[in-house]
Amino acid sequence: MSNKDIGVALITGASSGIGLVTAKALQQAGYRVFGTSRKALASADGITMLTCDVTDEASVSNMVAEVMKQAGRIDLLVNNAGVGLLGGAEESSTAQAQALFDVNVFGITRVTNAVLPTMRRQGKGRIINISSVLGLIPSPYNALYAATKHAVEGYSESLDHELRTFGIRVVLVEPAFTRTAFEASLTKPDQPLAVYDSVRSDMAALMHKGVNAGDAPDVVASTILKAATDALPRRRYTAGKQASQVRFLRRFLPEALVDKSLRKFNQLPIV
Protein backbone atom coordinates (compact mmCIF):
# COMPACT_ATOMS: atom_id res chain seq x y z
CA MET A 1 0.00 0.00 0.00
CA SER A 2 1.20 3.51 -0.77
CA ASN A 3 1.19 6.38 1.71
CA LYS A 4 -1.97 7.54 -0.01
CA ASP A 5 -3.63 4.17 0.57
CA ILE A 6 -2.44 2.82 3.91
CA GLY A 7 -5.51 0.74 4.66
CA VAL A 8 -9.22 0.65 5.36
CA ALA A 9 -10.44 2.30 8.55
CA LEU A 10 -13.82 1.89 10.21
CA ILE A 11 -14.88 4.35 12.91
CA THR A 12 -18.13 4.20 14.85
CA GLY A 13 -19.94 7.32 16.02
CA ALA A 14 -18.51 9.42 13.21
CA SER A 15 -21.39 11.83 12.68
CA SER A 16 -19.93 14.64 14.83
CA GLY A 17 -17.37 15.59 17.43
CA ILE A 18 -14.31 13.42 17.99
CA GLY A 19 -15.59 10.78 15.58
CA LEU A 20 -16.06 13.13 12.64
CA VAL A 21 -12.77 14.96 13.17
CA THR A 22 -10.96 11.63 13.49
CA ALA A 23 -12.56 10.29 10.33
CA LYS A 24 -11.31 13.33 8.43
CA ALA A 25 -7.81 12.99 9.93
CA LEU A 26 -7.62 9.34 8.95
CA GLN A 27 -8.81 10.10 5.43
CA GLN A 28 -6.23 12.85 5.05
CA ALA A 29 -3.53 10.46 6.31
CA GLY A 30 -4.31 8.02 3.51
CA TYR A 31 -6.90 5.64 4.91
CA ARG A 32 -10.02 4.72 3.05
CA VAL A 33 -12.54 5.63 5.76
CA PHE A 34 -15.95 4.24 6.61
CA GLY A 35 -17.85 6.01 9.37
CA THR A 36 -21.05 5.01 11.13
CA SER A 37 -23.99 6.88 12.59
CA ARG A 38 -27.34 5.78 13.98
CA LYS A 39 -29.22 7.86 11.40
CA ALA A 40 -28.52 7.83 7.69
CA LEU A 41 -26.06 10.54 6.62
CA ALA A 42 -24.70 11.42 3.22
CA SER A 43 -21.09 10.51 2.50
CA ALA A 44 -18.78 13.50 2.10
CA ASP A 45 -15.12 14.55 2.16
CA GLY A 46 -14.03 11.09 1.05
CA ILE A 47 -15.70 9.41 4.04
CA THR A 48 -18.28 6.71 3.33
CA MET A 49 -21.03 6.90 5.94
CA LEU A 50 -23.00 3.81 6.91
CA THR A 51 -25.95 3.43 9.24
CA CYS A 52 -25.30 1.34 12.34
CA ASP A 53 -26.80 0.93 15.79
CA VAL A 54 -24.05 -0.61 17.92
CA THR A 55 -26.66 -2.02 20.32
CA ASP A 56 -28.14 -4.19 17.55
CA GLU A 57 -26.31 -7.34 16.45
CA ALA A 58 -27.94 -7.44 13.00
CA SER A 59 -27.20 -3.76 12.37
CA VAL A 60 -23.53 -4.27 13.25
CA SER A 61 -23.28 -7.40 11.12
CA ASN A 62 -24.87 -5.70 8.12
CA MET A 63 -22.60 -2.69 8.45
CA VAL A 64 -19.41 -4.76 8.57
CA ALA A 65 -20.65 -6.85 5.63
CA GLU A 66 -21.14 -3.65 3.63
CA VAL A 67 -17.60 -2.47 4.40
CA MET A 68 -16.26 -5.81 3.24
CA LYS A 69 -18.39 -5.67 0.09
CA GLN A 70 -17.05 -2.25 -0.81
CA ALA A 71 -13.45 -2.49 0.41
CA GLY A 72 -12.67 -6.17 0.92
CA ARG A 73 -10.68 -5.61 4.13
CA ILE A 74 -10.59 -3.74 7.44
CA ASP A 75 -7.20 -2.69 8.77
CA LEU A 76 -8.22 -0.30 11.52
CA LEU A 77 -11.25 -0.21 13.79
CA VAL A 78 -11.89 2.82 16.00
CA ASN A 79 -14.63 2.13 18.53
CA ASN A 80 -15.76 5.67 19.27
CA ALA A 81 -19.56 5.46 19.68
CA GLY A 82 -20.65 6.24 23.22
CA VAL A 83 -23.10 8.09 25.45
CA GLY A 84 -22.85 9.85 28.80
CA LEU A 85 -24.91 9.91 31.99
CA LEU A 86 -24.67 12.55 34.73
CA GLY A 87 -26.30 11.97 38.10
CA GLY A 88 -26.04 10.17 41.40
CA ALA A 89 -25.50 6.45 40.98
CA GLU A 90 -28.71 5.56 42.83
CA GLU A 91 -30.71 7.91 40.60
CA SER A 92 -30.51 5.47 37.69
CA SER A 93 -32.55 2.32 37.42
CA THR A 94 -30.85 -0.96 36.62
CA ALA A 95 -32.45 -0.76 33.18
CA GLN A 96 -30.86 2.64 32.55
CA ALA A 97 -27.47 1.38 33.72
CA GLN A 98 -27.80 -1.62 31.40
CA ALA A 99 -28.68 0.65 28.49
CA LEU A 100 -25.53 2.70 29.13
CA PHE A 101 -23.36 -0.42 29.20
CA ASP A 102 -25.10 -1.68 26.07
CA VAL A 103 -23.70 1.25 24.09
CA ASN A 104 -20.38 2.00 25.80
CA VAL A 105 -19.19 -1.54 26.51
CA PHE A 106 -21.21 -4.13 24.63
CA GLY A 107 -21.35 -1.88 21.57
CA ILE A 108 -17.56 -2.15 21.45
CA THR A 109 -17.64 -5.92 21.86
CA ARG A 110 -20.27 -6.32 19.12
CA VAL A 111 -18.34 -4.33 16.53
CA THR A 112 -15.01 -5.86 17.56
CA ASN A 113 -16.38 -9.40 17.32
CA ALA A 114 -17.81 -8.64 13.88
CA VAL A 115 -14.47 -7.32 12.60
CA LEU A 116 -12.08 -9.84 14.15
CA PRO A 117 -12.64 -12.71 11.68
CA THR A 118 -11.53 -10.41 8.87
CA MET A 119 -8.46 -9.19 10.75
CA ARG A 120 -7.45 -12.74 11.63
CA ARG A 121 -7.67 -13.80 7.99
CA GLN A 122 -5.54 -10.80 7.04
CA GLY A 123 -3.00 -11.64 9.74
CA LYS A 124 -2.99 -7.99 10.82
CA GLY A 125 -5.15 -5.24 12.20
CA ARG A 126 -5.43 -2.60 14.88
CA ILE A 127 -8.33 -1.81 17.18
CA ILE A 128 -8.50 1.51 19.02
CA ASN A 129 -11.05 1.77 21.81
CA ILE A 130 -11.92 5.27 22.95
CA SER A 131 -11.87 5.27 26.72
CA SER A 132 -11.54 8.31 28.99
CA VAL A 133 -9.53 9.54 31.94
CA LEU A 134 -12.61 8.33 33.81
CA GLY A 135 -11.39 4.85 32.99
CA LEU A 136 -8.46 5.64 35.30
CA ILE A 137 -10.06 7.56 38.15
CA PRO A 138 -13.35 7.67 40.05
CA SER A 139 -15.82 10.39 39.16
CA PRO A 140 -18.64 11.31 41.53
CA TYR A 141 -21.98 11.77 39.78
CA ASN A 142 -20.50 10.00 36.80
CA ALA A 143 -20.27 6.63 38.55
CA LEU A 144 -22.04 4.57 35.90
CA TYR A 145 -20.30 6.28 32.99
CA ALA A 146 -16.93 5.83 34.73
CA ALA A 147 -17.83 2.18 35.31
CA THR A 148 -18.31 1.68 31.57
CA LYS A 149 -14.91 3.19 30.85
CA HIS A 150 -13.22 1.09 33.53
CA ALA A 151 -14.82 -1.92 31.84
CA VAL A 152 -13.49 -0.82 28.44
CA GLU A 153 -10.00 -0.54 29.93
CA GLY A 154 -10.04 -4.06 31.35
CA TYR A 155 -11.57 -5.54 28.21
CA SER A 156 -9.10 -3.82 25.90
CA GLU A 157 -5.94 -4.73 27.81
CA SER A 158 -7.04 -8.36 28.13
CA LEU A 159 -8.10 -8.59 24.49
CA ASP A 160 -4.75 -7.21 23.34
CA HIS A 161 -2.96 -10.15 24.97
CA GLU A 162 -5.35 -12.60 23.27
CA LEU A 163 -4.89 -11.15 19.79
CA ARG A 164 -1.18 -10.38 19.49
CA THR A 165 -0.41 -13.84 18.13
CA PHE A 166 -2.75 -13.07 15.20
CA GLY A 167 -0.91 -9.84 14.34
CA ILE A 168 -3.69 -7.71 15.84
CA ARG A 169 -3.14 -5.04 18.49
CA VAL A 170 -5.71 -3.38 20.75
CA VAL A 171 -4.95 0.03 22.24
CA LEU A 172 -6.75 2.61 24.33
CA VAL A 173 -7.06 6.36 23.78
CA GLU A 174 -8.01 8.35 26.89
CA PRO A 175 -9.25 11.92 26.40
CA ALA A 176 -10.14 14.34 29.17
CA PHE A 177 -12.59 17.24 28.69
CA THR A 178 -13.06 17.83 24.96
CA ARG A 179 -14.96 20.62 23.24
CA THR A 180 -17.78 18.63 21.64
CA ALA A 181 -21.56 18.34 21.97
CA PHE A 182 -21.13 15.39 24.36
CA GLU A 183 -22.31 17.49 27.29
CA ALA A 184 -25.51 18.53 25.51
CA SER A 185 -26.44 14.93 24.78
CA LEU A 186 -25.92 13.61 28.31
CA THR A 187 -28.57 11.22 29.54
CA LYS A 188 -30.46 12.34 32.64
CA PRO A 189 -31.21 9.97 35.54
CA ASP A 190 -34.52 8.18 35.11
CA GLN A 191 -35.34 8.19 38.83
CA PRO A 192 -33.97 11.52 40.14
CA LEU A 193 -33.93 12.16 43.88
CA ALA A 194 -34.41 15.62 45.39
CA VAL A 195 -31.54 15.04 47.82
CA TYR A 196 -29.14 15.16 44.87
CA ASP A 197 -30.68 18.12 43.00
CA SER A 198 -28.26 20.78 44.23
CA VAL A 199 -25.01 18.89 43.84
CA ARG A 200 -26.13 17.39 40.51
CA SER A 201 -26.68 20.93 39.26
CA ASP A 202 -23.23 21.91 40.53
CA MET A 203 -21.68 18.96 38.71
CA ALA A 204 -23.43 19.89 35.49
CA ALA A 205 -22.02 23.42 35.78
CA LEU A 206 -18.55 22.03 36.50
CA MET A 207 -18.76 19.81 33.44
CA HIS A 208 -19.91 22.73 31.29
CA LYS A 209 -16.92 24.75 32.46
CA GLY A 210 -14.56 21.85 31.83
CA VAL A 211 -15.87 21.18 28.34
CA ASN A 212 -15.62 24.85 27.36
CA ALA A 213 -11.99 24.92 28.51
CA GLY A 214 -11.20 21.45 27.18
CA ASP A 215 -9.11 20.21 24.30
CA ALA A 216 -10.20 20.65 20.71
CA PRO A 217 -11.35 17.41 19.05
CA ASP A 218 -8.29 17.69 16.80
CA VAL A 219 -6.08 16.91 19.82
CA VAL A 220 -7.86 13.61 20.32
CA ALA A 221 -7.91 12.89 16.58
CA SER A 222 -4.16 13.37 16.30
CA THR A 223 -3.65 11.01 19.24
CA ILE A 224 -5.86 8.41 17.58
CA LEU A 225 -3.88 8.76 14.35
CA LYS A 226 -0.64 8.21 16.25
CA ALA A 227 -2.11 5.15 17.98
CA ALA A 228 -3.18 3.85 14.56
CA THR A 229 0.16 4.30 12.84
CA ASP A 230 2.82 3.63 15.51
CA ALA A 231 4.82 0.61 14.44
CA LEU A 232 5.04 -0.59 18.04
CA PRO A 233 1.88 0.75 19.70
CA ARG A 234 1.69 1.50 23.39
CA ARG A 235 -1.05 -0.01 25.50
CA ARG A 236 -2.70 3.36 26.08
CA TYR A 237 -2.44 6.91 24.78
CA THR A 238 -3.62 9.89 26.82
CA ALA A 239 -4.98 12.69 24.64
CA GLY A 240 -4.00 16.18 25.71
CA LYS A 241 -2.19 17.81 28.63
CA GLN A 242 -4.97 17.39 31.18
CA ALA A 243 -5.36 13.68 30.45
CA SER A 244 -1.60 13.19 30.82
CA GLN A 245 -1.67 14.98 34.18
CA VAL A 246 -4.52 12.79 35.42
CA ARG A 247 -2.67 9.64 34.41
CA PHE A 248 0.49 10.86 36.18
CA LEU A 249 -1.45 11.67 39.37
CA ARG A 250 -3.15 8.29 39.40
CA ARG A 251 0.08 6.36 38.85
CA PHE A 252 2.51 8.15 41.13
CA LEU A 253 0.71 10.03 43.92
CA PRO A 254 -0.36 8.37 47.18
CA GLU A 255 -3.97 7.20 47.17
CA ALA A 256 -5.00 9.56 49.97
CA LEU A 257 -3.62 12.57 48.10
CA VAL A 258 -5.39 11.55 44.90
CA ASP A 259 -8.61 11.20 46.87
CA LYS A 260 -8.32 14.71 48.28
CA SER A 261 -7.40 16.14 44.88
CA LEU A 262 -10.46 14.55 43.27
CA ARG A 263 -12.80 15.87 45.94
CA LYS A 264 -11.28 19.34 45.65
CA PHE A 265 -11.60 19.33 41.86
CA ASN A 266 -15.25 18.24 42.13
CA GLN A 267 -15.91 20.88 44.79
CA LEU A 268 -16.89 18.31 47.39
CA PRO A 269 -16.09 18.57 51.14
CA ILE A 270 -12.73 17.09 52.12
CA VAL A 271 -13.88 14.43 54.57
Secondary structure, 3 states (H helix, E strand, C coil): CCCCCCEEEEECCCCCHHHHHHHHHHHHHCEEEEEEECCCCCCECCEEEEECCCCCHHHHHHHHHHHHHHHCCCCEEEECCCCCECCCHHHCCHHHHHHHHHHHCHHHHHHHHHHHHHHHHHCCEEEEEECCHHHCCCCCCCHHHHHHHHHHHHHHHHHHHHHHHHCEEEEEEEECCECCCCHHHCECCCCCCHHHHHHHHHHHHHHHHHHHCCECHHHHHHHHHHHHHCCCCCCEEEECHHHHHHHHHHHHCCHHHHHHHHHHHCCCCCC
